[in-house]
Amino acid sequence: MEPRGVPSRREFLKTGAALGGGLVLGVALPDRPGHAAAATATTAMPNAWVKIGSDDTVTIICARSEMGQGVYTALPTLVAEELEVDLARVRVEIAPVGAVYINALLGGQITGGSTSVVEGYDKLRIAGAQARTMLVAAAAERWGVDASACRAQQGVVHGPAGQKASYGSLADAASRLPAPKDVKLKEHKDCRYIGKPMNRLDSAAKIDGSAEYGIDVRLPGMLYAALAQCPVIGGKPVNFDAARAKSMPGVKHVVQIPDGVAVVADSWWRAKAARDALVVTWDEGAGRTLDSGGIARGLKAAAARPGAVIRKQGDVDEALRSAAKTLQAEYELPFLAHATMEPMNFTADVRSDSCLVYGATQFQQLAAAVAAQVTGLKPEQVTVRTTFLGGGFGRRIDVDYVAQAVEISKAIGGGPVKLLWTREDDMTHDFYRPASYHQLSGALDAEGRPVALKFHLTSPSVTSRLFPPVVKEGIDPFMTEAGAVPYAIPHQLADVVIHDTGLRVGYWRSVSHALNSFAYESFMDEMAVAAGKDPFEFRRALLDAQPRLKRVLELAAEKAGWGRPLPAGRGRGIALMEGYGTAMAQVAEVEVSGRSIRVHRIVVAADPGRMVNPNIVRQQLEGSIIYGLSAVLYGEVTLKDGRVEQTNFHDYPVLRMPDSPAVEMHIVDSTEKPAGIGEPGTALVGPAVANAVFATTGQRLRSLPLRPA
Amino acid sequence: MITLLVNGETRRVDAEPETPLLWVIRDSLGMCGTKFGCGAALCGACTVHLDGEPVRSCSTPVSAAAGRKITTIEAVGATPVGRRCREAWAELDVPQCGYCQAGQIMSAAALLARKPQPTDADIDEAMAGNICRCGTYPRIRAAIHRAAGRGGA
């Protein structure tokens, strides 16, 4: 069962090819760098990233979506540092669709994979330096002096004889100059902003209620839509009775679209009330028989298939046969919903020769592509405007709700319509984090040293749906993250089986790191116990070739007081992982009473490389752990009769303030290149807490969410 | 037509009496700072003040708000506690995605108005109904303490 539009999305994406682990989409993009087309006489763009007004306002284009992770601040910081402007005074605009704004690591205009800073770090500093060089050159030309005698500072170019020219007065001339090929970037020690805990540029608007999210879009003449979708994902409407709905106040249209039946009214509440009065007969489709028990059995049956090998060294089977001690364990993870605070929504305005799609998306290119596909318009006739995202976590990489909004606008004859899902729609029509089934075996020698480790993962593949060309020879690179451990264990075999359970799946913050690190780091703990060794020392002894990982492991253990006594009923667990280039260790301190786990404290040590903004790094580290903890303690999506059983926060609980632990962060001062920090914490909190529950109770919990007996 | 007193202004709106206050504020009055999260008083994103008390506007019929003083995020900064909350929120950079923060600030301001020097337990109790998926809880707690610290005992 595939979501609507996927075959043609496949069509759209099939020219893509894997390149360096990333994705390259063969897409013809409208060539509209920045808002150049809309530029007036008072605004000039030296390049695609910088817009300078004759009134000296500086606008920096941010080509990634702001979903909480701080790109709206961090990416303009990179430009502003080299441009020599006051960061606190720059304006930020989210980029339109354009080839220049493609994320080179992902091959599309996508926000995801903790790549934004990593990908932009050089590119955006160079863009800032180029624009500054052009402004300085324009000033030098005006004054008839050598550019090397001029310097730029805080939006002003200073000449050798005390001349001054503001960027606003130079921008037009500068924009006519050729972009310099080679620019010299600042030394780190000379940076004013990079590496400093600058305040976020979006805080003020998010505190006074003025920040615009997708749900807040308002266009002249806009109508509001609510959509009845089949309770079984993938089901289609057969027929419907709208007599009562049409008689309700404010209702303007009732229209059928491929995904369901939409009510369009003069307010959303009226649309929603009338939607609830529709009587729709559904063809529930192939998904109608799905249930959680059957899915779990299917995963286990599929695990019997041979896996595609992602790591092989030594001879694991022989090592397992001849070892002094062996152990085996199985781990299971459930489907999860993203549950962003802002339910899915989008605004579309279809006209005869244009289409505007306006809202919260992580994938502008795909939003444009589905709009073009639904309307039959050319890609260059589609405009994408991106608002702030009320959470993304991977959900807004998919664009099902964009296609629906366009379908609705088209079906009513065009004009602006805002489609908004209810929380129940959102929870029951997600692209869920894949469930997974992991089988691990390990062997210890007579001294209790691990000599063999075997890992067999069975799980659905997200990439097979979204970017099929990237899946090669049975390996989805976004299913095998953290699929090989960093430990010096001589004999290792890791392999994976892709198994489609029938429920649609999507990327979910930290993607497969969370699945694989839970299995691996739980099992490392089990091996340590079997060896009669301390879990920290057991790992530490295997990390001589991994100095960054060893360092964070030691740092977390030291700061957590590893080995020191705790009050009765409490225990500690430790876990280690490299993800998104960040080395991370966490120590969880928990208390278990009956069936309830209280996480008192998480100590995290991380080496994320060079930081652009330590304030945002700390936000991300803390937040990623709390996000992950909701999954560890509560998260589970189940199916019955093809329907997702969870509908809202009462039956899909998430962490709340009283249960939120203290998160103590220790960040290694590093000169390594920047790495991703928004996701690894989400993954690693799982095994850290599970191992702490074992230390506290002796219960080894091998499935999530953790449920002590 | 229903007459409402919103942020000190009298507004007349055309809505069925059972319409949740949230949708009147957002769609009829065009003030979009108050957010929709769950529609069932489970997440707190829609929190506004009615006569100074925090309520979930998604589950409060507009008819129940008639004749009472409605305060939303757009105007809470005009009150002393609201202003202190906003300052503390900004200084500590509390928001990440920011979607829940209007509701968080409204709940926090109501807490501080009632209890100028809240303990951690008071904060837990007052804020338990406000979900944040980005995990800003530690910064929210710190911001409430900071705002309280400026309010005098």
Chai-1 contact restraints between the chains, C-beta under 6 A:
chainA,res_idxA,chainB,res_idxB,connection_type,confidence,min_distance_angstrom,max_distance_angstrom,comment,restraint_id
A,M67,B,C97,contact,1.0,0.0,6.0,A-B,restraint_1
A,G68,B,Q96,contact,1.0,0.0,6.0,A-B,restraint_2
A,G68,B,C97,contact,1.0,0.0,6.0,A-B,restraint_3
A,G68,B,C134,contact,1.0,0.0,6.0,A-B,restraint_4
A,N199,B,D93,contact,1.0,0.0,6.0,A-B,restraint_5
A,R200,B,D93,contact,1.0,0.0,6.0,A-B,restraint_6
A,S203,B,A90,contact,1.0,0.0,6.0,A-B,restraint_7
A,S203,B,D93,contact,1.0,0.0,6.0,A-B,restraint_8
A,S203,B,P95,contact,1.0,0.0,6.0,A-B,restraint_9
A,K206,B,P95,contact,1.0,0.0,6.0,A-B,restraint_10
A,K206,B,G98,contact,1.0,0.0,6.0,A-B,restraint_11
A,K206,B,Q101,contact,1.0,0.0,6.0,A-B,restraint_12
A,I207,B,R86,contact,1.0,0.0,6.0,A-B,restraint_13
A,I207,B,W89,contact,1.0,0.0,6.0,A-B,restraint_14
A,I207,B,A90,contact,1.0,0.0,6.0,A-B,restraint_15
A,G209,B,G33,contact,1.0,0.0,6.0,A-B,restraint_16
A,G209,B,I73,contact,1.0,0.0,6.0,A-B,restraint_17
A,G209,B,E74,contact,1.0,0.0,6.0,A-B,restraint_18
A,G209,B,A102,contact,1.0,0.0,6.0,A-B,restraint_19
A,A211,B,G98,contact,1.0,0.0,6.0,A-B,restraint_20
A,D216,B,C32,contact,1.0,0.0,6.0,A-B,restraint_21
A,S267,B,D27,contact,1.0,0.0,6.0,A-B,restraint_22
A,W268,B,D27,contact,1.0,0.0,6.0,A-B,restraint_23
A,W269,B,T19,contact,1.0,0.0,6.0,A-B,restraint_24
A,W269,B,W23,contact,1.0,0.0,6.0,A-B,restraint_25
A,M341,B,G37,contact,1.0,0.0,6.0,A-B,restraint_26
A,M341,B,Y99,contact,1.0,0.0,6.0,A-B,restraint_27
A,M341,B,C100,contact,1.0,0.0,6.0,A-B,restraint_28
A,M341,B,R133,contact,1.0,0.0,6.0,A-B,restraint_29
A,E342,B,Y99,contact,1.0,0.0,6.0,A-B,restraint_30
A,G390,B,C97,contact,1.0,0.0,6.0,A-B,restraint_31
A,G390,B,Y99,contact,1.0,0.0,6.0,A-B,restraint_32
A,G391,B,C97,contact,1.0,0.0,6.0,A-B,restraint_33
A,G391,B,R133,contact,1.0,0.0,6.0,A-B,restraint_34
A,T422,B,G39,contact,1.0,0.0,6.0,A-B,restraint_35
A,R423,B,C38,contact,1.0,0.0,6.0,A-B,restraint_36
A,R423,B,G39,contact,1.0,0.0,6.0,A-B,restraint_37
A,N615,B,D93,contact,1.0,0.0,6.0,A-B,restraint_38
A,Q619,B,Q96,contact,1.0,0.0,6.0,A-B,restraint_39
A,E622,B,P138,contact,1.0,0.0,6.0,A-B,restraint_40
A,G623,B,Q96,contact,1.0,0.0,6.0,A-B,restraint_41
A,G623,B,C134,contact,1.0,0.0,6.0,A-B,restraint_42
A,G623,B,G135,contact,1.0,0.0,6.0,A-B,restraint_43
A,I626,B,G135,contact,1.0,0.0,6.0,A-B,restraint_44
A,Y627,B,G135,contact,1.0,0.0,6.0,A-B,restraint_45
A,N648,B,C38,contact,1.0,0.0,6.0,A-B,restraint_46
A,N648,B,A40,contact,1.0,0.0,6.0,A-B,restraint_47
A,N648,B,L42,contact,1.0,0.0,6.0,A-B,restraint_48
A,F649,B,C38,contact,1.0,0.0,6.0,A-B,restraint_49
A,F649,B,L42,contact,1.0,0.0,6.0,A-B,restraint_50
A,F649,B,C43,contact,1.0,0.0,6.0,A-B,restraint_51
A,H650,B,L42,contact,1.0,0.0,6.0,A-B,restraint_52
A,V654,B,I131,contact,1.0,0.0,6.0,A-B,restraint_53
A,R656,B,A128,contact,1.0,0.0,6.0,A-B,restraint_54
A,M657,B,D124,contact,1.0,0.0,6.0,A-B,restraint_55
A,M657,B,M127,contact,1.0,0.0,6.0,A-B,restraint_56
A,M657,B,A128,contact,1.0,0.0,6.0,A-B,restraint_57
A,M657,B,Y137,contact,1.0,0.0,6.0,A-B,restraint_58
A,P658,B,D124,contact,1.0,0.0,6.0,A-B,restraint_59
A,P658,B,A128,contact,1.0,0.0,6.0,A-B,restraint_60
A,S660,B,Y137,contact,1.0,0.0,6.0,A-B,restraint_61
